[in-house]
Amino acid sequence: MVTLLADGGGGLDWSVVSAVNGLATSLPHAVDTALAFLGEYGVPLGSVLLLLAAWARARREKSAPVAVAGVLWAGLAAGLALLLNVPVRAMVERPRPFVAHPGQLDLLMSHQANGSFASDHATFTMALAVGLMLVNRRLGLVGIALAFFEGFLRVFMGVHYPTDVLGGYALGTATVLLLAPVAMAVLTPFTHALTRTALAPAVSAPRSRGTRGRTPGAPLQPETPEEPSQDLAA
């Protein structure tokens, strides 16, 4: 596999990059620039904002410490997956498409000519998405959509082959799922312990007296006046 990836990935891999990157020639320059910005910075930032939204929701769950531990693991797993990708890149040493095929691609953003496999951006966004799926399915699905969009953009920009993106997806997913049992066994007691410290609001949102025990989103019920006691009535 290392040899196959190192020499450019074969005809199909190059054909897909050439075709997808070729779409840039038919788009206005401003659109190409905007898509390149999204692929480099925008979509990863969107994934991080999604993680923050999941944390805000998790703080309001009945089992807030467990939910917050899951969100924390999603973020940690994304960072861990990026670290694991460092030796993978060093082992494979695959040239990027614009390096292996100089002058044949429309490079939409200047990029360093380091290893191409696996894609850091794909690894990061997919790890966050899969981690969020374990906590909040709806936000996780949004995260997966962002990860797929990010993968397309990396190929569109001419900086990755499709198999670089798929490799990143696999690495991010495996990191989250394989280590989740151990991570949650450590993080859940940690978040429970935080509820007994000054950092408790970061784990469980404080509830006002009027909403204590109320289901989020449910209308407030007017308080029923207490009946006077029989002794007072007499």
C-alpha positions in Angstrom: 0.0 0.0 0.0 2.8 2.4 0.8 4.3 2.0 -2.7 0.9 2.5 -4.3 0.3 5.7 -2.3 3.8 7.0 -2.7 3.8 7.0 -6.5 0.6 9.1 -6.8 -2.1 6.5 -6.1 -2.8 5.1 -9.5 -4.8 6.3 -12.5 -8.2 6.4 -10.8 -7.0 8.5 -7.9 -5.4 11.0 -10.2 -8.3 11.1 -12.5 -10.7 12.1 -9.7 -8.4 14.8 -8.5 -8.0 16.2 -12.1 -11.7 16.2 -12.7 -12.8 17.7 -9.4 -10.0 20.3 -9.4 -10.9 21.1 -13.0 -14.3 22.4 -11.8 -12.4 25.4 -10.5 -11.7 26.7 -14.0 -15.4 27.1 -14.7 -16.1 29.0 -11.5 -15.6 32.7 -10.9 -12.3 33.5 -9.1 -14.1 34.8 -6.1 -16.0 31.6 -5.7 -12.8 29.6 -5.9 -11.2 31.8 -3.3 -14.1 31.4 -1.0 -14.2 27.6 -1.3 -10.5 27.4 -0.8 -10.8 29.5 2.4 -13.6 27.2 3.6 -11.5 24.1 2.9 -8.5 25.4 4.7 -10.1 27.2 7.7 -13.9 27.6 7.5 -15.1 24.0 7.7 -12.7 23.0 10.5 -13.8 26.1 12.4 -17.5 25.1 11.8 -16.8 21.7 13.3 -15.3 23.3 16.4 -18.3 25.6 16.8 -20.5 22.5 16.5 -18.5 20.9 19.3 -19.2 24.0 21.4 -22.9 23.8 20.6 -22.9 20.2 21.7 -21.2 21.1 25.0 -23.8 23.8 25.6 -26.6 21.2 25.1 -24.8 18.6 27.2 -24.6 20.9 30.2 -28.4 20.9 30.3 -28.9 17.1 30.1 -30.2 15.2 33.1 -27.0 13.2 33.0 -24.9 16.2 32.3 -21.5 14.9 33.5 -21.7 11.8 31.2 -22.8 13.9 28.2 -20.1 16.5 28.8 -17.5 13.7 29.1 -18.6 12.5 25.7 -18.2 16.0 24.2 -14.8 16.3 25.8 -13.8 12.9 24.3 -14.8 14.1 20.9 -12.5 17.0 21.1 -9.6 15.1 22.6 -10.0 12.3 20.1 -9.7 14.7 17.2 -6.5 16.0 18.6 -5.2 12.5 19.3 -6.1 11.4 15.7 -4.0 14.3 14.4 -1.0 13.2 16.5 -1.4 9.6 15.2 -1.4 10.9 11.7 2.2 12.3 12.1 3.9 8.9 12.0 1.5 7.7 9.3 2.6 10.6 7.0 6.2 9.9 7.8 5.8 6.2 6.9 3.9 6.7 3.7 5.7 9.9 2.4 3.2 10.4 -0.3 3.7 13.4 -2.6 0.7 15.8 -2.8 -1.1 15.9 -6.2 0.4 19.3 -7.2 3.9 17.9 -6.4 3.5 14.6 -8.2 1.8 16.4 -11.2 3.4 19.8 -11.4 1.6 22.4 -13.6 -1.4 20.1 -14.2 -3.6 21.4 -11.4 -5.1 24.7 -10.5 -3.8 25.1 -7.0 -6.3 27.4 -5.3 -4.2 28.2 -2.2 -0.5 28.0 -1.6 0.4 24.9 0.4 3.5 23.3 1.8 4.7 20.2 0.0 4.6 17.9 2.9 3.1 14.4 3.0 -0.3 13.9 1.6 -1.6 10.7 3.2 -3.7 11.0 5.3 -5.5 14.3 5.2 -5.3 16.1 8.5 -8.4 18.1 7.7 -10.4 15.0 6.9 -9.1 13.3 10.0 -9.9 16.1 12.3 -13.5 16.9 11.0 -14.5 13.2 10.9 -13.2 12.5 14.4 -15.2 15.4 15.8 -18.3 14.2 13.9 -18.1 10.6 15.0 -17.4 11.7 18.6 -20.5 14.0 18.5 -22.6 11.1 17.1 -22.0 9.3 20.4 -23.4 12.2 22.3 -26.0 13.9 20.1 -27.1 12.2 16.9 -28.5 15.3 15.2 -25.3 17.4 15.7 -23.2 14.3 14.8 -25.0 14.1 11.4 -24.3 17.7 10.8 -20.7 17.1 11.7 -20.5 14.2 9.2 -21.9 16.4 6.5 -19.3 19.0 7.2 -16.6 16.3 7.1 -17.7 15.1 3.7 -17.8 18.7 2.4 -14.3 19.2 3.8 -13.1 16.1 2.0 -14.5 17.3 -1.3 -12.9 20.7 -0.8 -9.5 19.2 -0.2 -9.6 17.4 -3.5 -11.2 20.4 -5.2 -8.3 22.6 -4.0 -5.8 20.1 -5.5 -4.0 19.4 -2.2 -5.2 15.8 -1.6 -6.1 12.6 -3.4 -9.5 11.0 -2.6 -7.7 8.1 -0.9 -5.9 10.7 1.4 -9.4 11.9 2.5 -10.7 8.3 3.0 -7.6 7.5 5.0 -8.3 10.5 7.2 -11.9 9.4 7.7 -10.8 5.9 8.7 -8.2 7.2 11.1 -10.5 9.7 12.8 -13.3 7.2 13.1 -11.1 4.4 14.4 -9.5 6.7 17.0 -12.9 7.7 18.4 -14.6 4.3 18.5 -11.7 2.1 19.5 -10.6 4.2 22.4 -14.0 5.5 23.5 -14.6 2.8 26.3 -11.3 3.6 28.0 -11.7 7.3 27.5 -15.2 7.4 28.9 -14.2 5.3 31.9 -11.6 8.0 32.7 -13.5 11.1 31.7 -16.8 10.4 33.3 -15.5 10.3 36.9 -13.4 13.3 36.0 -16.5 15.4 35.0 -18.4 14.1 38.0 -15.6 15.3 40.2 -15.7 18.7 38.5 -19.3 19.2 39.7 -18.0 19.4 43.2 -15.6 22.2 42.3 -15.7 25.8 41.2 -15.8 24.5 37.6 -19.2 22.9 38.1 -21.0 25.3 35.8 -18.8 24.0 32.9 -20.3 20.6 33.5 -23.8 21.2 34.5 -25.8 24.4 33.8 -27.2 26.0 36.9 -31.0 25.9 37.0 -33.1 28.7 38.4 -35.7 27.9 41.1 -38.5 28.5 38.7 -37.3 25.9 36.2 -35.9 23.3 38.5 -37.2 19.8 37.6 -38.9 21.3 34.5 -38.4 19.7 31.1 -36.5 22.1 28.8 -38.9 23.9 26.6 -42.0 23.1 28.6 -44.2 26.0 29.7 -44.0 27.2 33.2 -46.9 26.1 35.4 -48.4 28.7 37.7 -48.0 27.9 41.3 -51.3 26.7 43.0 -52.0 28.6 46.1 -52.0 26.5 49.2 -55.3 25.6 50.9 -55.6 27.2 54.3 -55.2 24.7 57.1 -58.2 23.6 59.1 -56.8 25.2 62.2 -56.6 28.6 60.6 -60.0 28.2 59.0 -61.5 27.5 62.4 
